[in-house]
Amino acid sequence: MNELKATLRDLEQRYALFKQQQFTFIAALDHTRENAHDKTRSVTTLSQVQNYLDHYCNNATDKRVLIMFLDLCKDLSQFCSKLQDSNPNACSSDDILEKCKVLLSCNHDMSKIRAKYPHDEVNHLSCDEAKHHYGAVISILPIALDFIKEGIGVIETAQYEAARNNRYEMSAQCNKNAKTAENKESSAQTVPMQMEDCEIKSMKWKRSTKQKNNLLMSNEPWIPPGKTNGL
């Protein structure tokens, strides 16, 4: 998980650098859309941006910032897959990471999405740009990063619960083993004590019987009163 968080920090730093060049990015889209005679259509898919880059980009600065944007989208999508692979039990077909991968897919229509507070990317656009042209394409990266952070939180929670359950099972097993050992020790101590009690009782009984026999043998014959030896 530490390695994944380090990768996320790197992606966030790259996005912070791209965010500083938002106006350059918008200018590049303006130039390429104009070259494509596509000024009336809003930017709603990543494949549209890729098409502008491949066929209508004549400026090195425009090419650099468009490549920076598309590479960041691709790396975020791959990072989502890596997160899912790291803990597949915490993911499902409708989880937050899957939504992020759909958002970053080439032909996904992102025209409805807008990054909201605390994100301010859309606020830096003019009203017309925000509503009709670039509001979606500017919003995709901050929203994707939010999805990824939430997905990492879900995975961490799942790992914590699994570790806690494992500790509980190990503790229960240790207690069971301790009780079993204690019962065996108690049984081992009880048997010799019972045998010793039996031996003591047997010796007492033998001693009592012997004393009675000695007493009977030592008594003289009984002579009625008033009788003499001569009679």
N, C-alpha and C positions, 0 to 999 in steps of 0.2 A: 504493500500500500504506500509506503514512503516513496518508492520509485515512481508510482503513478502520480502522486501529488507533486513530485518534482517536475514531471512532464507537464502537468497542468499549469504549474507556475511559469514554465517556459512558454506555453501557449498564451497565457495571459499577458506576458511581457511582449510577445509578438503582436498581440491585439492592441496593446497600449501604444505601440509604435505605429501601427496602422491607423489607429484612431487620430493620432496627431496629423495624419495625412488625409483626413477625410475630404477636405476641399480639393486636394489633388485628385483623389479618386472620383469625385463627382465631375470634375473637369474632364477627366479621361473618358468617363461615360458620355458626357456631352459631346466630346469630339468624335468618338466612335459611332455614336447614334446618328450624328449629323452625316458622317461619311456613309453610313448605311441607309440614309434617308428614312430613319426610323424615329424621328423626333416626337411623334404623337403617341407612341406606345410606351407605357411604363415598363420598368425593368422588374420582371416577376419571377424569373428562374435563373439558376446558375448557368445553365446551358446557353442562355441568351448572352450572359457576360462572356462566356467562353467563345461564342461566335463573334462577338465584337473584337475580342482579342485576336482571334485567328485570322479574320478577314478584313477588318476595318481599322486596325491600329497602325498608325504611321509615325508615331512619336515614341521615342525611347522612354521618356518619363511616364507617359501613359501606359506603355507596355509593362514597365516595372511595377507600378502600383496595381494594375489589374492582375498581374501574376501573383503579387503579394496577397491580394484578397482571395484568389482562387486556391492558392496553396494552403492558406490558413483554413479555408472551408474544408478542403480535402483532409488535412491533418486532424481537424476536429472530428470528422466523421470516422477516421481510422482509430482515433483515441476512444471513441464511443465503443467500437467493436472490441478494442483491447480491454476496456473496463468490463464488458459483458463476459468476455472469455475468462477474466480473472475470478469471477464469481457468478457462474451461470445460474446457481440456485436462487440468487437474489434478483434475477431478471425474468421478465416475461414478455410476451408479444406486445403488450400494451404499456410497458413501463416507460419511464422518463427517458432512458437512453435510446430506446427504439424510436421514440418520438423525435429525438434529436437527430438520429440518422435519417429519418424521413425528411425532416426539415432541410438537411444538408444534401439531399439527393439532387441530381442534376436537373430533373424535370419537374420537381415539386413546385406547385404554384404558391408563392409566398406573398401574393398581393394583399392578403388580409392582415398580415402580421404587422405590428408596430411595437417597437421597444418602448416601454413606459418607465416611469420613475422607479428606481433612482437613475436610470439611464437617460442621457441627454443628447444622444446622437441625432434623433429626429428634430430636436429643438434647434439644432444648428442649420437646418435646411430652411429655405424660404417656404412660405405657406403652400404655394403651388407644387414645389418639389416634394414636400412632405406628404401631400395628399395624393398626388397623381403619378409621380415619376420615380422617386428614389427612397421613399419612406420604408418600403419593404426590404430592399437590398441593403440598406444601412442598418436595419434592425436585426438581420439574421445572425450576425456574429455575437452580439451581446446576449440574445435569447438562447443561442446554442450553448454559450458558456454557462448561463444560468442552469440549463438542463443538465449539463455535465456535473456541475457542483452538487446539484440535488441528487443526481445518480450516485455520486461518490458517497454522499451522506446515507443513502439507502443501503449501499454495499457495506459501509462501516457498521451500520446498525445490525445488519444480518450477521456479520462476522462476530460482533460483540455478543449477540444472543447465542450464537453457536458455541462460542468459547465459554459463556456462562453456563449453558446447559451441559457442556462437557465437564466443567469443573464440578457441577452438581452431581453428575453421574459418578465421577471419580470419587467424590466425597462419600456418596452413599455406598459405593462398593467397598471403600476403606472401612467404613463403620460396620458393614456386614462382615468383613473379614475379621475385624477386631472382636466382634461379638462371638463369632465362631471359635476363634482362638481362645477367648475367655471361657466359653462353655466347655471346650475340650480340657482346659487346664483345671476347671472346677471339677469336672468328672474324674480326672486323673487323681485329684487330691481326695475326693470323696471315697473312692474304692478302697485305698489303703486304710483310711480311717474306719470304714465299716468293718474291714477284716480285723483291724486291731481291736475294735470293740468286741467282736465275736470271740477273739482269742482271750481277752480279759474276762469276759463272762464265763467262758469255758473253764478257765483256770479257777475262778471263784467257785464254780459249781463243784469241780473236782476237790478243791480244798475243803469245802463244806461237807461233802460226802465222806472224805477221809477222817475229818474230825468227829463226825457222828459214829463212824465205825470204831475209832479208837476209844470213844467214850463208852460204847457198848461193851467192848472187850475188857475195859478196866473195871467195870462194876462187878462186885461180889454177888453171889446168889442171895436171894431174899429169904430171910428166916422169919417166920411168924412170931409175933411177940408172945412171951411166956413160955416158949419152948426151950428146952435145953438140948445140949448135944447128946445127953444120955437117953433121952426119950425117943 
